[in-house]
Amino acid sequence: MASRPERPLVPESMVLRIAEIMARLPEALEENAWVGTRWRVGSATIAHVFGGEDQLFRITFRAEPDEVMAFEHLGAPYFRASWGANVVGMLLDDDTDWEELAELLTDSYCLQAPQRLAEQVARPA
């Protein structure tokens, strides 16, 4: 029986950059996930960063239904997750646009957070 490749740990520098983005969002909490790190508001997951068996790093987050289709068709570094109707993601590497990721994570937060919290967040145009 062949062994499965190990999932790499997400570099601390990546986790810290994501944590910095999430720190701007009311009541967003960081926690260890089954693999990697996730951020939640209440019981709703905003984002989840992890290393894959292919040794690539990914972050998943929530998007509006029309954006899900767009991400699915854009191709790398974007992808549609195989679970959840509104779960999409992005490969993270040296070319990651962190400003764009901040906007995507802010949108994900606003979709997942209670309205009273989402209303406190300045969203990009």
Secondary structure as UniProt FT lines:
FT   HELIX           12..22
FT   TURN            23..24
FT   TURN            26..27
FT   STRAND          28..32
FT   STRAND          37..41
FT   TURN            42..43
FT   STRAND          44..51
FT   TURN            53..54
FT   STRAND          57..62
FT   HELIX           65..74
FT   TURN            76..77
FT   STRAND          78..80
FT   TURN            85..86
FT   STRAND          87..92
FT   TURN            94..95
FT   HELIX           98..112
FT   HELIX           115..118
FT   TURN            119..120
//
